[in-house]
Amino acid sequence: MPAPRHPDEGWIPVAFGALDVHGRTDFVDGAEILVVPCSPADALCLVGEGAALWRRLVGRPPVPAVEFDDHDTAVLAQLGEAGLVVYARAHPAAVTRLDTPVLSSPLHELVYALVQRVAVSRGIPCVFVKGPVLHHQSLRDREHSADVDVWCDPARWDELVQALAPWGWTREPDPWWGTSVHHTATMVPSTWGCEIDVHRRFPGLTLDDDEAFAAVSAVTEPRVFAGTTVAVPRRGAHAVLSALHLMRPAVGTPTDDAAARLAHEVLVRVPDAVENARGLGAVSALLEQLRAAFPGVDPGPVDGVPRDWRHRSQPDRAHAYLAALGTLPLRERARVLLRLIWPPDDIALASARRAGETPASARHARVRRLVRGVRSFHATRGRRP
């Protein structure tokens, strides 16, 4: 015999992200609502009576069963099996608003909501950086981005990476995983078509990981994506982070004048760029750009070496690996060096893919990787960073 229902219970629409796409020309006729279920699954598109019934529930208190006929109850049961409604008094993923998309890619907007919901479900603080928000803050002209960048509590970084895996993302293999050298985990999608970069720090800052995340968390503002509120840096702080990203060295590619010009352009758009650079520990990396953007203003003391700058400034990957290796404690170096020289299968095969090679086996990929590294090292030996 079923347990009696509480008088305050009723049907509640739930989701990890929802968007109203009714009438959009980039969706098939009849598409009404894009929604992400509360348990790991791909995004769904509600149509017809299912969409109409779900829409009726949005923003209302729990709706008791007596308000629905037998046909509606059957539809609600199907929505419940899909993880889109519950019969309860309350639910943390209750949908209280159904907005139209604010981003040019509704599916990417759902990814913002999904990552936030997964993080909140685990109590992991996070801030979303770069991407379309820069456009909405008038800090760059381009609106769309190919990925979603989330900066989370460094102590919970690995936990968030693992929590996203069941939803359809796989961490890109990296030989530095598990060391302090690794600043971001790239999550490759199986079906979503949108990568996620999970950051534990932002390269170029002089603060340690915990201090840097605390500093950026103190200068955020709310944004709503797919009905879910996320934190993003305020405009001044975001301009500094954008300039840092533009000036970030890439192995074997010196930062050019074009990058410096773009960094200058984004900094001059915000009058409090110097103040934010000081607070975030970005003065050292952006000293020249800040002086050029704000002549007569002293950016302040150069307060340390920008994190990750030295190994990223090396002329080739082999030199970069040696420089990064030198930042590790002595007890870790031998183990990591062995993994760099003769990596596991997944790392070797991923390295081959990036090099445009199709090795016959993982062992062949390891040999080819070692050969590429030796050749690159000798070709650039003596070249200054």
NORQUIFEN-V81356 format. One record per residue. N is the residue number from 0. OMEGA is omega as a letter, one per 30 degrees, with the letter a starting at -180 (none if undefined). Layout:
BEGIN
n;omega
N;OMEGA
N;OMEGA
END
This chain:
BEGIN
n;omega
0;a
1;l
2;l
3;a
4;l
5;a
6;l
7;a
8;l
9;l
10;a
11;l
12;a
13;l
14;l
15;l
16;a
17;a
18;l
19;a
20;l
21;l
22;l
23;a
24;l
25;l
26;a
27;l
28;l
29;l
30;a
31;a
32;l
33;a
34;l
35;l
36;a
37;l
38;a
39;a
40;l
41;l
42;l
43;l
44;l
45;l
46;l
47;a
48;l
49;l
50;a
51;a
52;l
53;l
54;l
55;a
56;a
57;l
58;a
59;l
60;l
61;a
62;a
63;a
64;a
65;a
66;a
67;l
68;a
69;a
70;l
71;a
72;l
73;l
74;l
75;l
76;l
77;l
78;l
79;l
80;l
81;l
82;a
83;l
84;l
85;l
86;a
87;l
88;a
89;l
90;a
91;a
92;l
93;a
94;a
95;l
96;l
97;a
98;l
99;a
100;l
101;l
102;a
103;l
104;l
105;l
106;l
107;l
108;l
109;l
110;l
111;a
112;a
113;a
114;l
115;a
116;l
117;l
118;a
119;a
120;l
121;a
122;a
123;l
124;l
125;l
126;l
127;a
128;l
129;l
130;a
131;l
132;l
133;l
134;a
135;l
136;l
137;l
138;l
139;a
140;a
141;a
142;a
143;l
144;a
145;a
146;l
147;a
148;l
149;l
150;a
151;l
152;a
153;a
154;a
155;a
156;a
157;l
158;l
159;l
160;a
161;a
162;a
163;a
164;a
165;a
166;l
167;l
168;l
169;l
170;l
171;a
172;a
173;a
174;a
175;a
176;a
177;l
178;l
179;l
180;a
181;a
182;a
183;l
184;l
185;a
186;a
187;a
188;l
189;a
190;a
191;a
192;a
193;l
194;l
195;l
196;a
197;a
198;l
199;l
200;l
201;a
202;l
203;l
204;a
205;l
206;l
207;a
208;a
209;a
210;a
211;a
212;l
213;a
214;a
215;l
216;a
217;a
218;a
219;l
220;a
221;l
222;a
223;l
224;l
225;l
226;a
227;a
228;l
229;l
230;l
231;l
232;l
233;a
234;a
235;l
236;a
237;l
238;l
239;l
240;l
241;l
242;l
243;a
244;l
245;a
246;a
247;l
248;l
249;a
250;l
251;a
252;l
253;l
254;a
255;a
256;a
257;l
258;l
259;l
260;l
261;l
262;l
263;a
264;a
265;a
266;a
267;l
268;a
269;a
270;a
271;a
272;a
273;l
274;a
275;l
276;l
277;a
278;a
279;a
280;a
281;a
282;a
283;a
284;a
285;a
286;a
287;a
288;l
289;l
290;l
291;a
292;a
293;a
294;a
295;l
296;l
297;a
298;a
299;a
300;l
301;a
302;l
303;l
304;l
305;l
306;l
307;a
308;a
309;a
310;l
311;a
312;a
313;a
314;l
315;a
316;a
317;l
318;l
319;l
320;l
321;l
322;l
323;l
324;a
325;l
326;a
327;l
328;a
329;a
330;a
331;a
332;a
333;a
334;a
335;l
336;l
337;a
338;l
339;a
340;a
341;a
342;l
343;a
344;a
345;l
346;l
347;a
348;l
349;l
350;l
351;l
352;l
353;l
354;l
355;a
356;l
357;a
358;a
359;a
360;l
361;l
362;l
363;l
364;l
365;l
366;a
367;l
368;l
369;l
370;l
371;a
372;l
373;l
374;a
375;a
376;a
377;a
378;a
379;a
380;l
381;l
382;a
383;l
384;none
END
